Amino acid sequence: MQTKFDELLEFPCAFPFKVLGNASDTLADRVVAVLQQHAPGDYTPTQKASTKGTYLSVTVTCTVTSKEHVELLYTELSKIDGVRGVL
């Protein structure tokens, strides 16, 4: 995957991840669990349900240390069961 995070950001920096997935009471906890594995910290996710309540978006800001770190987090977050996309 060729990204330009290294050209656009100065590391370390705060980086917001928005995870879109099927509506679930545990989605935010699972997102935070993945972040804790790769970037331990104190996270306070915000959640927003879709209009019909079918999907949920979880936004969490995380401190990233490199382009590779950002790419790793995108990859790992997208592997969470029920996740439809990571922005």
Backbone torsions as a table, in degrees:
resi	resn	phi	psi	omega
1	MET	NA	123.6	178.6
2	GLN	-101.5	112.0	177.7
3	THR	-120.6	167.9	-178.7
4	LYS	-116.2	25.1	-179.4
5	PHE	-55.9	-37.2	-177.5
6	ASP	-67.5	-25.6	178.9
7	GLU	-84.9	-25.2	-172.9
8	LEU	-99.1	-18.9	-174.6
9	LEU	-126.4	153.6	170.4
10	GLU	-106.1	128.0	-177.0
11	PHE	-100.5	150.4	-7.3
12	PRO	-72.2	155.8	178.6
13	CYS	-154.0	162.8	175.7
14	ALA	-81.4	132.4	-175.6
15	PHE	-134.4	121.9	179.8
16	PRO	-84.4	132.4	174.2
17	PHE	-111.7	131.7	174.6
18	LYS	-114.3	118.1	-178.3
19	VAL	-106.4	123.6	179.6
20	LEU	-106.5	127.9	-178.1
21	GLY	-151.8	176.5	174.7
22	ASN	-62.2	142.0	-179.8
23	ALA	-57.3	127.5	-178.7
24	SER	-157.8	141.6	178.0
25	ASP	-67.9	-17.3	-174.8
26	THR	-107.8	-0.1	-176.1
27	LEU	-58.1	-47.7	-178.9
28	ALA	-60.3	-40.9	179.5
29	ASP	-64.1	-39.4	-179.9
30	ARG	-69.4	-36.4	176.4
31	VAL	-63.1	-48.3	-179.9
32	VAL	-62.5	-38.1	179.4
33	ALA	-60.8	-41.6	178.6
34	VAL	-66.6	-44.0	179.3
35	LEU	-61.8	-40.0	-180.0
36	GLN	-61.8	-33.3	179.1
37	GLN	-65.6	-39.1	-171.0
38	HIS	-108.2	-16.6	-179.6
39	ALA	-154.4	73.8	-176.7
40	PRO	-53.8	137.8	-180.0
41	GLY	-178.2	-176.0	-179.8
42	ASP	-103.4	105.9	-173.0
43	TYR	-109.3	140.3	175.3
44	THR	-125.9	90.5	-178.6
45	PRO	-71.5	147.3	171.1
46	THR	-108.1	144.4	-176.6
47	GLN	-125.0	145.9	175.3
48	LYS	-142.9	126.5	179.1
49	ALA	-85.1	150.9	175.3
50	SER	-69.5	166.0	-177.2
51	THR	-53.9	-43.5	-179.5
52	LYS	-87.7	-5.5	179.3
53	GLY	80.1	11.7	-178.4
54	THR	-79.2	-34.6	-176.0
55	TYR	-122.0	163.7	-179.9
56	LEU	-137.6	137.4	172.3
57	SER	-110.5	135.4	179.1
58	VAL	-120.2	120.9	179.4
59	THR	-111.1	130.2	179.6
60	VAL	-139.0	133.6	175.3
61	THR	-97.5	132.0	-172.2
62	CYS	-130.5	147.3	174.4
63	THR	-85.9	121.3	179.8
64	VAL	-110.4	150.5	-172.9
65	THR	-111.9	-11.3	-178.9
66	SER	-165.3	167.5	174.6
67	LYS	-57.1	-43.5	-179.3
68	GLU	-63.4	-35.5	179.0
69	HIS	-63.9	-45.0	178.4
70	VAL	-60.7	-46.8	-178.8
71	GLU	-63.4	-39.9	177.8
72	LEU	-61.3	-45.3	-179.1
73	LEU	-64.6	-41.5	175.8
74	TYR	-57.4	-46.7	-178.2
75	THR	-62.7	-48.5	-176.8
76	GLU	-68.2	-40.0	179.3
77	LEU	-64.9	-35.2	-178.7
78	SER	-71.4	-15.6	179.4
79	LYS	-82.5	-10.8	-178.3
80	ILE	-62.8	135.4	-179.5
81	ASP	-58.4	128.4	177.6
82	GLY	90.7	-6.1	-179.7
83	VAL	-77.5	132.1	-179.6
84	ARG	-98.7	-24.3	-179.3
85	GLY	-176.4	159.1	177.7
86	VAL	-129.3	126.1	178.9
87	LEU	-110.9	NA	NA
